[in-house]
């Protein structure tokens, strides 16, 4: 059992848990993930490591309520426990001195950027961070990322704060102006990562994306997280989760993400029905 030593609701339906997991904290690196199971009867879900504190022995994860499992997790409070917390899994982000690195986050994926931004800056890079949200009310981590970055650009789809438009617009403007970007790292919804990759491809900028397919065990045994990268089949859990975005077959990834939408809908409806009966 792993205690939730801190909980924060950082935006609508987006929650942060700081979990006491000393063994995981000792080994965790930027870009890796953990497999979490809330209770004996829960399914396992992968969550990217949003931060870690080796001295305190804690690992921070952030998740959004979208289905049965994340809704179940959202009911947990500080002082409660999760049943399983396995990791760190996957390969860490490649951190070295590239020059100017742009780190791009969309929606709740923004919460996982801090370790990458810090690591890149400590390695001697100039770090430009771009974060995008639908509207001003959903923005979080602005101050933390501004302090950790050399430059921060905030965009909102509706123009209610910062740059008006999706994150690809400031990226394209910067590249078209001739500004040199040596590497882009994108974390967020798959559709966002696809269009970030499409935006940088004509400019030949290496673009690393953190993929988020369906995953069952996180150790390469089930094959549920397979994706096609550069014409080859890869398992995100052991070969990733980060890949060159220009090589990802996005159509296959999207198709696999839609496989269990109906089952997810039924599971959530049953969960909500049970909650209603209890009330």
N, C-alpha and C positions, 0 to 999 in steps of 0.2 A: 504494500500500500504506500502511496506517495502523497504527502500532504500538500494541499494548496495553501501556501503560507501568505499569499497576497493575491487579491483579485481586484481588477479594475474594469469598469465598463467604459471603454475609451470612445465609443461612438454607438450609434443606434445598431443594436444586435451584434456588436463587435466587442469581444471580451478578452481580457488579458489575465492569464494565470501565471503566477510564479510558483514553481513546483520544487519541493525539496527532493533533490535527486543527485547526491554528491558524486556518485560514480559516473553519471552522465555529464555533469558539469565539469569534471576533471578532464574529459576528453573532447568536449564539444568544440566545434570550430564553425566559423561563418559558412552559411550555405547548407549545412547538414539539417537532418530532420529527425523526429522521434515518432514512434508508433504509440498511440495513447488509447487506452480502453477505460472507460469511465467506471464500469462495474462488471460483475461476473457475466452478465447477460448482454453486454454491449458489444458492438462491432469495433474493430480496431480502425483508427483513422490516422493518416500521416499529418503531422504538423511541423512546419519549418521552425527551427530554433530562432526565436526572435532576439534572444540575449542569453547570457550566462554569466554567473559569478562563481568563479572557482573557489574563492575563500569562503563564501557563504554556503556553497554547495547547492545552488539553485539554478534552475533553467526556466526561462520565460518563453511561453508560447501564446500565440494570439489566434483566435478563430472567430468565424462568423456563423451565426445561426442560419442554416439553410435547410437542414434536414432533421431526421429523427435523432441521430447521434449528437449533433452539435446542439440541438435543443435540449437534449438530456444533460449534456455537459453544462449548458448555461444555467441550469438549476442548481448547480453546486456552488457553495459559498466558501469564503475563507475559513480554513480550519477543517473543511471536508477533505476527502481523499479520492484519488483516482486509483483504479485497480492495478493498471499496468502503465509503465512509462519506460519504453525500451529505446535505447540509442546510445550515442549518436549514430545515425545511419546515413548512408550515402556518402558521396565524395564532397569534401569541402570546396568552397570557392577558391579558384586559383588566384592567390594574392601575391603580386610582385610589382615592381616599379614598371608601369607601362607608359606613363606620361600623364595625359589627361584622361580620366575615367569618368564616364557619365553613368550614374546609378539611377534607374527609373523604377518608380513604384506606382501601382494603381490600386485604389481601394484599400482593403484590409491587408494586401500584400506589402503596403508601406511599412507595416509594423516589423517586418523582418529585415529591413534595410540597414539598421544601425550597425550590426557587427561587420557588415561588408563595407560600409562607408568608413568606419573607424579603421578597419584593417587596411584598406586601400590608402588612406591618408597616412597611416603610420609607415607604410611601405614607401612613402615619398611621392605619391601621386597627387596631382591637383584633382579634387573630386567635385564634380558638378552633380547635384542631386535634383531630379525632377519628379515631383509627386502630383498625381491627379486624382480628383474626386468628382462626383456628380454635382455636388453643391457645397457651399460653405459650411453648412451644419455638420457635414460628415468628416471634416478635416481633423486630423490628429497628428501628433508627433512633429508638428511644424518646428517648434522651438528646439527640440532635441536634434533634429536633422540639420537645422540651420547652424547650430553650434558645432556639429560634427563635420560639416561640409565646408568647402571653400566658397561654394555658391549654391543657393537653393532657389529653384523655380517651382512655384505652386500654381496649378491650373485647376479650373473647375469647368465642367461641361456647360453650365448655364451662365458663366461669367460673374457669379455672385462674389467671387474672391479671386484675386491674382489674375493669372493669364486666362483669357476666355478661350475655351476649346479643350480638346483631348491632348494627352501628353505628346502625341506625335508632332503636333504643330510647332511647339518651341524647339523640338529636336531638329525638325526639318529646316526651320529658319536658321538655326545655329550652323548646321552643316552647309546650307546654301550660302551663308555669309563667308564661308571659307575658314571658319574656326576649326582648328584641328582637334579631333576627338580620337584618341587611340584605342579605346575600348568602351563598349556599352554593356551594362548588366541590367536586365529587366526582370522584375518580379511582380506578379499580379495575375489577373484573369488571363486565361489563354488567348482570348481574342485580342487583348491589349498587347501581349507579348508578340503575337503574330504581326500586328501592324507596326510595332516598334522595329521588328526585324525587316519588314518590307520597306520601312522608311530609311533605314541605314544601309540596306543592301546596295543601292546604286552608288553609294559613296565608299563602298569597300571597307566599312568599319566593322571589325569583329564584334559580334553581338551575342552575348551569353544570356540564355533564358533558363529559368528554373521551372521545370515542367511539373504539372500536378494532375496526373491521370488517376484513375481508380487504382487503389493499392490494397492488398489484403494482408500480407505478412511483412513486407518491407525487407525481405532477405533474399529475394531472387528465386524463391521456390514455386510461387503460384503462377507467375507469368501474367498476372492481371494488369500490370503496369507497362506492358510492352508498347513501344512506340517505334516509328520508323525515322531514322536519322541518317541522312546521306545514303539512302537506299538500303540500309542495314537495319535489322531488328535489334533494338536495345531495350534493356529493362531499366526503367527510371531509378528503381530503388538501389541497384548496385552499379550501374553504368553512369548514373546521374547523381542528383536530379538536374544538373546543369549541362546544357548542350549548346552548340553553336546554332543560333536561331535560324540562320540562313539555310541550314541543312534539314530542319525539322519538316516532316510531312504533316502540316497542320490539319488537313482534311481528315486524315486517319485519326489523329488525336481527338478532334472534335466528335467524330463518329463514335469512338470508344467512350468518351465522356457521357454520351447520350444513351448508352446501353440500358441503364437501369433507372431511368427517370421515372417511369411508371411505378416501379417497385418502391422507389424512394418516396414518391407521393403517397402511396398507400400506407407505408410505414409511419410517415409523419401524421397522417390522418388518424391512424389507430392510436398513436401516442397521445394526440390531442383529445381523442375521445376518452381515453383512460383518465387523463388529467381532469376532464370535465366531470366524470363520475365521482372522482375523489372529492372534488370541490362540492 
